[in-house]
Amino acid sequence: MKEVAQTGACIGREFSYELLAAISPMSERILDEALKQLVLSQLVYQQGAAPQATYTFKHALVQDAAYGSLLKSRRQVLHQNIAEVLERRFPERVANEPEVVAHHYTEAGLDEQATDFWLKAGQRGIERFANAEAIAHLNRGLKTLEALPAGKERDQRELLLQINLGTALGALKGYSPPRSR
């Protein structure tokens, strides 16, 4: 039960049975029993029936406690597995929510992949006219980029992030300098 709660906490406040089952090494029977115990103990709420079920932690503090009980190295492995499974098995979700994959790659310490997904999240925000959101994603990408070694690839990534950031900032704040009074 503890391992399932910890894995669910890595996924997020809400997690699907399908994603949890895809990253869990447990058999379906053991996973189902652990989830049943979490629901009975009222640590998580269940909506729907497996395999379409989704689970939500009763409170953010419950999720934080489960997440905090993991060693950093184990958390990083789980985040990497989550990101890779999302890319492989949930391409529609990745296309609609690249910031989720970016978050998991960032937490996994895989800065190159994280930067690419922060860029995609920023571009998606610009496409949807969610410029404040795009700016936040692009700034996260620039922050993640700092961990990459200097070189041509890093420079190209930074250029793409900066160009998109300029587009989002221009759309949000305008292209003229602020007036002085």
C-alpha positions as CSV (number, residue, x, y, z in Angstrom):
1,M,0.0,0.0,0.0
2,K,2.8,2.4,0.9
3,E,4.6,1.9,-2.4
4,V,1.4,2.5,-4.4
5,A,0.7,5.7,-2.4
6,Q,4.3,6.9,-3.0
7,T,4.1,6.2,-6.8
8,G,0.7,7.9,-7.0
9,A,2.2,10.9,-5.1
10,C,4.9,11.1,-7.8
11,I,2.3,11.2,-10.5
12,G,0.3,14.0,-8.8
13,R,-2.6,14.9,-6.6
14,E,-4.8,12.9,-9.0
15,F,-3.7,9.8,-10.9
16,S,-5.2,7.3,-13.2
17,Y,-5.3,3.6,-12.7
18,E,-4.0,3.1,-16.2
19,L,-0.9,5.2,-15.7
20,L,-0.2,3.8,-12.3
21,A,-0.5,0.2,-13.6
22,A,1.8,1.1,-16.5
23,I,4.6,2.2,-14.2
24,S,4.1,-0.2,-11.3
25,P,6.0,-3.5,-11.2
26,M,3.2,-5.0,-9.2
27,S,0.8,-7.6,-10.5
28,E,-2.7,-6.4,-11.3
29,R,-4.1,-8.3,-8.3
30,I,-1.6,-6.8,-5.8
31,L,-2.0,-3.3,-7.2
32,D,-5.9,-3.6,-7.0
33,E,-5.6,-4.7,-3.4
34,A,-3.3,-1.9,-2.5
35,L,-5.6,0.7,-4.1
36,K,-8.6,-0.9,-2.3
37,Q,-6.7,-0.5,1.0
38,L,-5.9,3.2,0.2
39,V,-9.5,3.9,-0.6
40,L,-10.8,2.1,2.5
41,S,-8.3,4.0,4.7
42,Q,-9.7,7.2,3.1
43,L,-6.2,8.3,2.0
44,V,-7.5,8.5,-1.6
45,Y,-10.8,8.8,-3.3
46,Q,-11.7,6.7,-6.2
47,Q,-13.8,7.8,-9.2
48,G,-15.0,5.2,-11.6
49,A,-13.9,1.5,-11.8
50,A,-10.6,0.1,-12.9
51,P,-9.1,0.3,-15.5
52,Q,-10.8,3.7,-16.1
53,A,-10.6,4.7,-12.5
54,T,-8.9,7.9,-11.2
55,Y,-7.7,8.4,-7.7
56,T,-7.4,11.7,-5.8
57,F,-5.5,12.1,-2.6
58,K,-7.9,13.2,0.2
59,H,-5.6,16.1,1.0
60,A,-2.5,17.7,-0.4
61,L,-0.7,16.9,2.9
62,V,-1.4,13.2,2.4
63,Q,0.2,13.4,-1.0
64,D,3.1,15.4,0.4
65,A,3.7,12.9,3.2
66,A,3.8,10.0,0.7
67,Y,6.0,11.9,-1.6
68,G,8.4,13.0,1.1
69,S,8.8,9.5,2.4
70,L,10.6,8.5,-0.8
71,L,14.4,8.7,-1.2
72,K,15.4,11.3,-3.7
73,S,17.0,8.7,-6.0
74,R,13.8,6.6,-6.0
75,R,11.7,9.7,-6.7
76,Q,14.0,10.5,-9.7
77,V,13.5,7.0,-11.1
78,L,9.8,7.2,-10.7
79,H,9.6,10.6,-12.4
80,Q,11.7,9.3,-15.3
81,N,9.4,6.2,-15.6
82,I,6.3,8.4,-15.5
83,A,7.6,10.7,-18.2
84,E,8.7,7.8,-20.5
85,V,5.4,6.0,-20.0
86,L,3.5,9.2,-20.8
87,E,5.4,9.7,-24.0
88,R,5.1,6.0,-25.1
89,R,1.5,5.3,-24.1
90,F,-0.3,8.6,-23.8
91,P,0.7,10.7,-26.8
92,E,-2.6,12.6,-26.8
93,R,-2.1,13.7,-23.2
94,V,1.5,14.7,-24.0
95,A,0.3,16.8,-26.9
96,N,-2.3,18.5,-24.7
97,E,-0.2,18.8,-21.5
98,P,3.5,18.9,-22.3
99,E,4.1,20.7,-19.0
100,V,3.3,17.5,-17.2
101,V,6.0,15.6,-19.0
102,A,8.4,18.6,-18.5
103,H,7.7,18.5,-14.8
104,H,8.5,14.8,-14.5
105,Y,11.7,15.1,-16.6
106,T,12.7,18.1,-14.4
107,E,12.1,16.1,-11.2
108,A,14.0,13.2,-12.7
109,G,17.0,15.4,-13.3
110,L,16.9,14.9,-17.1
111,D,17.4,18.5,-18.0
112,E,17.8,18.1,-21.8
113,Q,14.4,16.3,-22.2
114,A,12.8,18.7,-19.6
115,T,13.9,21.8,-21.5
116,D,12.5,20.4,-24.8
117,F,9.1,19.8,-23.1
118,W,9.1,23.2,-21.3
119,L,9.6,24.7,-24.8
120,K,6.6,22.7,-26.1
121,A,4.5,23.7,-23.1
122,G,5.4,27.4,-23.8
123,Q,4.5,27.1,-27.5
124,R,1.2,25.4,-26.6
125,G,0.5,28.3,-24.2
126,I,1.2,30.8,-26.9
127,E,-1.1,28.9,-29.4
128,R,-3.9,29.0,-26.8
129,F,-3.3,32.7,-26.0
130,A,-2.4,31.7,-22.5
131,N,0.6,34.0,-22.5
132,A,1.1,34.2,-18.7
133,E,1.2,30.4,-18.6
134,A,3.5,30.3,-21.6
135,I,5.9,32.8,-19.9
136,A,6.0,30.6,-16.8
137,H,6.8,27.5,-18.8
138,L,9.4,29.2,-20.9
139,N,11.1,30.6,-17.8
140,R,11.1,27.1,-16.3
141,G,12.8,25.9,-19.5
142,L,15.4,28.6,-19.3
143,K,16.1,27.7,-15.6
144,T,16.4,24.0,-16.5
145,L,18.7,24.9,-19.4
146,E,21.2,26.3,-16.9
147,A,22.2,22.8,-15.9
148,L,23.2,21.8,-19.4
149,P,26.8,22.1,-20.5
150,A,27.6,25.0,-22.7
151,G,27.7,24.4,-26.4
152,K,25.9,24.7,-29.7
153,E,22.9,22.5,-28.7
154,R,22.4,24.5,-25.5
155,D,22.6,27.7,-27.4
156,Q,20.0,26.5,-30.0
157,R,17.6,25.5,-27.2
158,E,18.1,28.9,-25.4
159,L,17.5,30.8,-28.7
160,L,14.2,28.9,-29.2
161,L,13.1,29.5,-25.6
162,Q,14.0,33.2,-25.8
163,I,12.2,33.7,-29.1
164,N,9.1,32.1,-27.8
165,L,9.4,34.1,-24.5
166,G,9.6,37.3,-26.5
167,T,6.5,36.4,-28.4
168,A,4.6,35.6,-25.3
169,L,5.8,38.7,-23.5
170,G,4.9,40.9,-26.5
171,A,1.4,39.5,-26.7
172,L,0.9,39.9,-23.0
173,K,2.5,43.3,-22.3
174,G,2.7,44.9,-25.8
175,Y,5.8,45.6,-27.9
176,S,6.3,49.3,-26.9
177,P,8.5,50.3,-24.0
178,P,6.6,51.5,-20.9
179,R,5.8,55.2,-20.9
180,S,7.6,57.4,-18.4
181,R,5.5,60.0,-16.7
